Amino acid sequence: MRIFLFTGLILLVLGIASLVVPIPRSETQGIKVGGAKIAVQTSHGERVSPIISVVLIAGGIALAIASARTRPSKN
């Protein structure tokens, strides 16, 4: 059940990264009159909700523990 372990580790890393790394977002606002256009572009970073980060981290830990508890099947 290595797939559970790898999926758990990926979820764990994504959960920790979502606490630290902001997601970049840019917006363009402006007006257009005839052939002329005046615009202002703003950019800022938004963080993911801490609840989502906790769910990702808990899911990753749960999958990693579940993969450690499963026994390999005998073929």
C-alpha positions in Angstrom: 0.0 0.0 0.0 2.7 2.4 -0.9 0.2 4.6 -2.8 -1.4 5.5 0.5 2.0 6.5 1.9 2.9 8.6 -1.1 -0.5 10.3 -1.2 -0.3 11.0 2.5 3.1 12.5 2.2 2.0 14.7 -0.7 -1.1 15.9 1.2 1.1 16.6 4.2 3.6 18.7 2.2 0.8 20.6 0.5 -0.9 21.3 3.8 2.3 22.7 5.3 3.1 24.7 2.2 -0.4 26.2 2.1 0.3 27.7 5.6 3.4 29.4 4.4 3.2 30.2 0.6 0.7 32.7 -0.6 -1.1 32.2 -3.9 -0.4 35.1 -6.3 -3.4 36.9 -7.7 -3.6 39.9 -10.1 -6.5 42.1 -11.2 -6.8 44.6 -13.9 -9.3 47.4 -13.5 -9.8 50.2 -16.0 -12.0 52.1 -18.4 -12.2 52.2 -22.1 -13.4 55.3 -23.9 -13.4 55.1 -27.7 -10.0 53.8 -28.7 -8.3 54.8 -25.5 -7.9 52.5 -22.5 -6.7 53.4 -19.0 -6.1 50.5 -16.7 -4.4 49.7 -13.4 -3.1 46.3 -12.6 -2.8 45.2 -9.0 -1.3 42.1 -7.7 -1.2 40.6 -4.2 -0.9 37.2 -2.5 -3.7 35.4 -0.7 -3.3 32.6 1.7 -5.4 29.5 1.9 -7.8 29.2 4.8 -6.2 27.6 7.8 -9.1 25.1 8.1 -8.2 23.8 4.6 -4.5 23.5 5.6 -5.4 21.6 8.8 -7.7 19.2 6.8 -4.8 18.6 4.3 -2.3 17.9 7.1 -4.7 15.6 9.0 -5.6 13.7 5.9 -1.9 13.2 5.0 -1.2 12.0 8.5 -4.2 9.6 8.4 -3.2 8.1 5.1 0.4 7.7 6.2 -0.7 5.9 9.4 -3.2 3.8 7.4 -0.5 2.7 5.0 1.7 1.7 7.9 -1.0 -0.4 9.5 -2.0 -2.4 6.4 -0.2 -5.6 5.9 1.1 -6.6 2.5 -1.1 -9.3 0.9 0.5 -12.8 0.5 0.3 -13.9 -3.1 
